[in-house]
Amino acid sequence: MVTLILQFSFLHAGIVILNGLTHSYKIENGKVYKGKVSIENTGSNPQNVKLFLQDFAYHADGTINYTELHTNKRSNGEWIKFSTNLVTLKGKEKTDVLYEITVPAQAIDPGSYWSVIIVEPVEDIKPTDNKPGVSITSVIRYAIQVITDFEAEKAKPALKFESIKVEKQEGKQTAKIAIANTGNLYCKPTATMEIYHRKTGEKVGTYSSLTMGLLPDTSKTFYIDISKIPPDKYKAAIIATDEEENAFAINVELEIKND
């Protein structure tokens, strides 16, 4: 019998991104836009870091897909070029990796195009002092969305309610509202519920989710805490509103239970 000993050595690479995980641009045909990724090594030891591009999508069930470029028909990955794909940071050092976005000169459809810059520490392969077993290292990597909007005035989001559930979330009754963006423009919607007693029609209250970004052809679940509402049967108007005040609404019936 062979015994496999796993030696878990979770080493957190001390890399942080200093200038945000979403970079947005309004673009025009044939123009070049400049950006940067600001990286800091918070550790004391030198750290190699690589950067590369992937396509990116997410869905309301929690799945996130990082795929090769060309997977997404609205990818801008081929437009982006880095000043370097690999940097070495000394302990406590900061640096900027520059990038350029070169928009095609030929016509493209209005709307949002995007990809993600993956920033990943490169762990040196170290000898294990001939100790038996497999050493497993945990590496934290970052995904920075680069979103480019072309002729946004000719494009628009279109929000669709995929599902509405009331379930316990962290011990609280929570409305889970899955919303998809079937349009061609990135937006930042908020979900709001106006709740009324089903029998009396009396308004119980208005409750809102956090605001979240929603790319075209993606979906997310928006969470609304309704734990203060007594168990009963209700009617609700659910409204998804983005930062441009585009509103999409649906009427539903809710039953809030004790369990």
C-alpha positions as CSV (number, residue, x, y, z in Angstrom):
1,M,0.0,0.0,0.0
2,V,1.3,3.5,-0.9
3,T,0.6,6.3,1.5
4,L,0.4,9.8,0.1
5,I,1.1,12.5,2.5
6,L,-0.2,16.0,1.5
7,Q,1.7,18.9,3.0
8,F,-0.6,21.9,2.8
9,S,1.5,25.1,2.9
10,F,-0.9,27.9,2.1
11,L,1.4,30.8,1.3
12,H,-0.5,34.1,0.5
13,A,1.4,36.1,-2.1
14,G,1.3,39.6,-0.8
15,I,0.1,41.2,-4.1
16,V,-2.7,43.9,-4.1
17,I,-4.2,46.0,-6.9
18,L,-4.2,49.7,-6.0
19,N,-6.4,51.2,-8.7
20,G,-9.6,49.2,-8.8
21,L,-10.9,46.0,-10.4
22,T,-13.0,47.7,-13.1
23,H,-11.6,50.0,-15.7
24,S,-14.1,51.7,-18.0
25,Y,-13.7,53.7,-21.2
26,K,-15.9,55.4,-23.7
27,I,-14.3,54.7,-27.0
28,E,-14.3,55.9,-30.7
29,N,-13.2,54.1,-33.9
30,G,-9.4,54.1,-34.6
31,K,-8.4,55.8,-31.3
32,V,-5.9,54.6,-28.7
33,Y,-6.6,54.7,-25.0
34,K,-4.0,54.3,-22.2
35,G,-4.4,52.7,-18.9
36,K,-2.4,51.1,-16.1
37,V,-2.5,48.4,-13.5
38,S,-1.0,49.5,-10.2
39,I,0.4,46.6,-8.2
40,E,2.0,46.5,-4.8
41,N,4.0,43.7,-3.2
42,T,2.9,43.9,0.5
43,G,5.3,41.1,1.5
44,S,8.9,41.3,2.4
45,N,10.3,38.9,-0.3
46,P,10.6,39.5,-4.0
47,Q,7.6,38.4,-6.1
48,N,7.2,37.7,-9.8
49,V,3.9,38.7,-11.2
50,K,2.5,37.8,-14.7
51,L,-0.3,39.5,-16.6
52,F,-2.5,38.0,-19.3
53,L,-5.9,38.5,-20.9
54,Q,-9.0,36.2,-20.8
55,D,-12.6,36.5,-21.8
56,F,-15.1,36.6,-18.9
57,A,-18.7,35.9,-18.1
58,Y,-20.9,35.2,-15.1
59,H,-24.3,33.8,-14.3
60,A,-26.9,34.1,-11.6
61,D,-26.3,30.6,-10.3
62,G,-22.8,31.8,-9.2
63,T,-20.7,30.3,-12.0
64,I,-17.9,32.5,-13.4
65,N,-16.3,31.6,-16.7
66,Y,-12.7,32.6,-17.6
67,T,-12.0,31.5,-21.1
68,E,-9.6,32.0,-24.0
69,L,-9.9,35.2,-26.1
70,H,-12.4,34.9,-29.0
71,T,-14.9,32.9,-26.8
72,N,-16.9,36.1,-26.3
73,K,-18.2,37.8,-29.4
74,R,-17.9,41.1,-27.6
75,S,-14.3,40.6,-26.4
76,N,-11.9,43.5,-26.6
77,G,-9.0,41.4,-25.6
78,E,-7.3,41.7,-29.0
79,W,-7.3,45.5,-28.7
80,I,-5.2,45.5,-25.5
81,K,-1.4,45.3,-25.3
82,F,0.7,45.5,-22.2
83,S,4.0,47.3,-21.7
84,T,5.2,44.0,-20.2
85,N,3.6,40.6,-19.3
86,L,6.0,39.9,-16.4
87,V,7.3,42.1,-13.5
88,T,9.4,41.4,-10.5
89,L,8.6,43.4,-7.4
90,K,11.0,43.7,-4.4
91,G,9.5,43.6,-0.9
92,K,7.1,46.5,-0.3
93,E,7.6,47.8,-3.9
94,K,4.9,49.3,-6.1
95,T,4.8,49.5,-9.8
96,D,2.5,50.4,-12.8
97,V,2.1,48.1,-15.7
98,L,0.9,50.2,-18.6
99,Y,-1.5,49.0,-21.3
100,E,-3.0,50.5,-24.5
101,I,-6.4,49.9,-26.0
102,T,-6.3,50.3,-29.8
103,V,-9.9,50.5,-31.1
104,P,-10.4,49.1,-34.6
105,A,-10.8,51.7,-37.4
106,Q,-13.5,49.7,-39.1
107,A,-17.1,49.9,-38.0
108,I,-18.2,47.9,-34.9
109,D,-21.6,47.5,-33.4
110,P,-22.6,49.9,-30.7
111,G,-22.5,48.7,-27.1
112,S,-20.0,47.3,-24.5
113,Y,-17.0,45.2,-25.2
114,W,-14.9,43.7,-22.5
115,S,-12.2,41.2,-21.2
116,V,-10.3,40.8,-18.0
117,I,-6.7,41.3,-17.2
118,I,-5.5,38.4,-14.9
119,V,-2.8,39.4,-12.4
120,E,-1.2,36.3,-11.0
121,P,1.8,35.9,-8.7
122,V,4.3,33.3,-10.0
123,E,5.5,31.1,-7.3
124,D,9.1,29.9,-7.5
125,I,9.5,26.1,-7.4
126,K,11.4,25.4,-4.2
127,P,13.0,22.1,-3.1
128,T,11.0,20.2,-0.5
129,D,14.1,19.1,1.5
130,N,13.4,15.6,0.2
131,K,10.4,15.3,2.6
132,P,7.8,12.9,1.3
133,G,4.5,14.2,0.0
134,V,3.1,16.9,-2.2
135,S,3.4,20.6,-1.3
136,I,0.3,22.6,-2.3
137,T,0.6,26.4,-2.5
138,S,-2.5,28.7,-2.6
139,V,-2.1,31.6,-5.1
140,I,-4.4,34.6,-5.0
141,R,-5.0,36.1,-8.4
142,Y,-6.9,39.2,-9.5
143,A,-9.3,39.7,-12.5
144,I,-9.5,43.3,-13.6
145,Q,-12.4,44.1,-16.0
146,V,-11.6,46.3,-18.9
147,I,-15.0,47.6,-20.3
148,T,-15.1,49.7,-23.4
149,D,-18.4,51.3,-24.5
150,F,-18.8,52.3,-28.1
151,E,-21.5,54.7,-29.2
152,A,-23.4,54.0,-25.9
153,E,-26.1,56.5,-26.9
154,K,-27.1,54.0,-29.6
155,A,-27.1,51.0,-27.3
156,K,-29.1,50.0,-24.2
157,P,-29.3,47.4,-21.5
158,A,-32.4,45.2,-21.4
159,L,-33.0,43.6,-18.0
160,K,-34.9,40.4,-17.7
161,F,-36.1,38.7,-14.5
162,E,-35.0,35.1,-14.6
163,S,-36.3,33.9,-11.2
164,I,-37.5,35.2,-7.9
165,K,-37.2,33.1,-4.7
166,V,-37.6,33.7,-0.9
167,E,-35.0,31.7,1.1
168,K,-32.9,31.9,4.2
169,Q,-29.6,33.5,3.6
170,E,-27.2,33.7,6.6
171,G,-30.2,33.1,8.8
172,K,-32.3,35.9,7.3
173,Q,-35.3,35.7,5.0
174,T,-34.0,37.0,1.7
175,A,-35.5,37.7,-1.7
176,K,-33.1,36.3,-4.3
177,I,-33.8,37.9,-7.6
178,A,-31.9,36.6,-10.7
179,I,-31.6,39.4,-13.3
180,A,-30.1,39.0,-16.8
181,N,-28.9,41.7,-19.1
182,T,-30.1,40.7,-22.6
183,G,-29.2,44.1,-24.1
184,N,-25.8,45.2,-25.5
185,L,-24.7,47.8,-23.0
186,Y,-23.1,47.4,-19.5
187,C,-25.2,48.8,-16.7
188,K,-25.3,49.0,-12.9
189,P,-28.8,48.1,-11.7
190,T,-30.4,48.0,-8.3
191,A,-33.3,45.8,-7.5
192,T,-36.1,47.3,-5.4
193,M,-39.2,45.6,-3.9
194,E,-42.4,47.4,-3.0
195,I,-44.4,45.0,-0.8
196,Y,-48.1,45.1,-0.1
197,H,-50.4,43.0,2.0
198,R,-52.3,40.7,-0.3
199,K,-55.6,41.0,1.5
200,T,-55.7,44.7,2.6
201,G,-53.5,46.2,-0.1
202,E,-51.7,48.2,2.6
203,K,-48.0,49.0,1.7
204,V,-45.6,47.2,4.0
205,G,-42.4,48.8,2.8
206,T,-39.8,49.3,0.2
207,Y,-36.6,47.3,0.2
208,S,-33.5,47.4,-2.0
209,S,-30.5,45.4,-3.0
210,L,-26.9,46.5,-3.5
211,T,-26.1,48.0,-6.9
212,M,-24.1,45.6,-9.1
213,G,-22.6,45.8,-12.6
214,L,-24.2,43.6,-15.3
215,L,-22.5,43.0,-18.6
216,P,-24.4,42.0,-21.7
217,D,-25.4,38.3,-21.9
218,T,-24.7,37.8,-18.2
219,S,-26.8,37.5,-15.1
220,K,-26.5,37.9,-11.4
221,T,-28.6,37.3,-8.3
222,F,-29.6,40.4,-6.4
223,Y,-30.2,39.9,-2.6
224,I,-32.8,41.8,-0.6
225,D,-33.1,41.4,3.1
226,I,-36.9,41.1,4.0
227,S,-36.4,39.5,7.4
228,K,-38.3,42.3,9.1
229,I,-41.5,41.4,7.3
230,P,-43.9,39.1,9.3
231,P,-44.8,35.7,7.8
232,D,-47.9,36.2,5.6
233,K,-48.9,36.4,2.0
234,Y,-48.0,39.5,0.0
235,K,-48.0,41.2,-3.4
236,A,-44.8,42.9,-4.6
237,A,-43.7,45.1,-7.4
238,I,-40.0,44.3,-8.2
239,I,-38.2,47.1,-10.1
240,A,-34.7,46.9,-11.6
241,T,-33.3,50.4,-12.2
242,D,-29.9,51.3,-13.6
243,E,-27.8,54.4,-13.2
244,E,-29.4,56.0,-16.3
245,E,-32.9,55.4,-14.7
246,N,-33.9,52.8,-17.2
247,A,-36.5,50.8,-15.3
248,F,-37.8,47.2,-15.7
249,A,-40.6,45.9,-13.5
250,I,-42.6,42.8,-12.7
251,N,-45.5,42.0,-10.3
252,V,-45.3,38.9,-8.2
253,E,-47.0,37.2,-5.2
254,L,-44.9,36.3,-2.2
255,E,-45.4,34.0,0.7
256,I,-43.1,34.5,3.7
257,K,-43.0,31.5,6.0
258,N,-41.9,31.0,9.6
259,D,-39.2,28.4,8.7
